[in-house]
Amino acid sequence: MSQAAAGERTSTRRKWAAIGVATLLLAASFWVVLLAFELWLGDLTTAELEAGAEVPMTREVGLALSGGFALMGVAFAALALISRRPRPWGAAALAWVLGGVMWLGFAFIAGEPYTPMVAGFSAGGVVALRAEAEHTVGRRVIAAVVVTGYVYLLLRLALVPGVIVAPLLPLPALAWADALAERRALAGSAG
């Protein structure tokens, strides 16, 4: 994969290709993790879990969780490489760690696996997606927080639609934040 020349912008087509490939890989990661939880918890109810039902960690569950985590890393690497991020391997590694911390740490606060994965995907995307001069980390972080909050609320109102769209929203939300920054920069230079 060739690196973009210094000062050369990544085309919109390439950026959306990176977002598309990474979103598909993140969706696969999301569904593998949900499979792991299904294998792990099976038919246990919330009441049984709160009562202290024993839930052993099996090899299959561990493999599924590891596979989902690995797919997340591959997604961030694809995002960084295809979008022509400078130092893509370092950015992908940082995105993977940041996404994993959000994914694992936020799960204890949220009490469910969906929202933390969206938070992790968003946080990793902020780091892995190439930013142009007018793009700011602040706008991307706001987009990540908004999409995570939206998914959190959507899951409480409509679980099945929320689970279906959850892994599809984080990276397009970052692209939306970047598009707003580009539009603002264009309006500022025209005025």
N, C-alpha and C positions, 0 to 999 in steps of 0.2 A: 504494500500500500504506500503510495507516494505521499509525502508531506506537502501541504500547501506552501507556496512560496510566501516569504515574509510579506505581510501587508495584504495578501490575497484573501478576499472574503470567501467564506463557504457559501455556495449557492443555496437557495431555498429548497431546490429539489434534493440536493445532497443532505441537507439538514433534516428534511422530512423522511428521507430514506433511512437515515440513522435513527430517527425517532420511531419509525415503523418497525425496523428490525429489532431494536431494543425493546419496544413495547410487546412484540410477540414473544420474545424471550422472557421478559418479566411476567407476562401472563402465564407462560408455561411454569415459571418458578412459583407463582401464586397458586396454581392448581396442584402442583406437586406437594406444596406445603399443606394445602387443604386435604389432600389425600393422606398425608402423614397424620394429620389430626384425626381423620376418620379412622385410620388404622389404630391409632393410639387410644382414642376415647370410645370408639365403637358406638354402642347403644346406651352409654351412660347418660343419665340426665343431670341437669345442674344440681338438683337436690341430692343425688347420689354423690356427686363430686364434693359438694359442700359438707356432706356427712362424713367425708373421709374415705370414700371408696378407693381401694388400691388400684392404681393405674401403672402397670409395669411398662418400662421403656423396652421395646423389643428391637431386634436388629433391623427389621423392616422399617420401623418408624425412624430409627436413626439414619438409615440409608436414604429414606425419602426426604427427611429434613436436610441432610447434607446435600442431596441432589438439588433441592430447591435453592439452598444457599449458593451452591456452585453455579447454577443457572443465572442467579442474580449477578454474580461476578462476570459471567460471560456476556450478559446483557450490557453491563456498564463498559466492558472492554469494546464491544461492538459500537456502542454509542460514541465513545471517545475516538475510536479509529475511523469510523465512517464520517463523523462530523469534522474530522481533521483537527482534533484538539491538540495543541502543543503538548509534548510529553504525555502521550495517551496512556502508556502503561502505568505511570505514576498516578495520573488522574483516575484511571479505572480502579487501581488498588485502593486509593483513598475513598473513592465512591463506594466500593465494596465494603470497606470497614465502616464508613459512616452509615451506609444503608443497613448493615448488620446490627450496629449499635441501636439504631432507631427501631429496627424490626424486633430485636430481642428485648430491649429495655422498655419500650413503650407498651409491649404486650401486657406487662404487669399492671400498668396504669389503666389501659383500655379494657382489659378483661376479655378480649377477643382477639383473634389473629388477623383480621382483615385490615383494620385501620392502621395497625403498626406496620404492616407490609407496605401500604400505600405511603405512609410517612417515610419509610426506608427507601422506597423507589424514588420518591420525590427528592429526598435529601441527596441520594446518590446521583440523580440526574442533574441537580444543581452543579455538582462538581464535574461530572463526566462530559456534559454537553459543551461544545466549544462556544465561547462567548466572543462576540465582536465588541468593538470599542464602545458602542452605545448601550450594550447590555450590562445590567448591574446585578450583582449578587443579591442585593436587597429586594429588587423586584422578583427575582426568581424565588427567594425565600418566602416572600409574601404569597406568591402563586402556590408554592408547596404547602404552606399553612392553610390556605383557602381550600385547596383540593382535598387535603386531609380532613379538614373540618366538614367539608361537604359530604365526603364518603362516610364519616362518622355519623352524621345526621341521617343520611340516606339509608344506612344500614338499620337504623332504629325505626324508620318509617316503612321501608320496603326491603326486607332482607334479600330476597332472591335477585331483584334487579340491581341492588347495591353490590352484591357479590359478583354479578356478571360484569358490571362496568368498572368496578374498583381498580383492577390492574391496567385498565385502558386509559385512565385519566391523567396520571402524574406527568408523563413527559409531554403530552400535548398542552397541558397547562403551562409548562415552562416555555414552550414555543409561543404560546399566546402572550406571556409576559414579555418575551423578547420582541414579538411583533409590535406590541404597544410602545416599547422603547424605541424601536426603529421608526415608527410613525411619529412619535414625539420629536425625535432627532431630525426627521425630514421636515416637519412643520417648523421647527426652530431654525433650520438652515434656509427655508424658503421665506421666512418672515423678516 
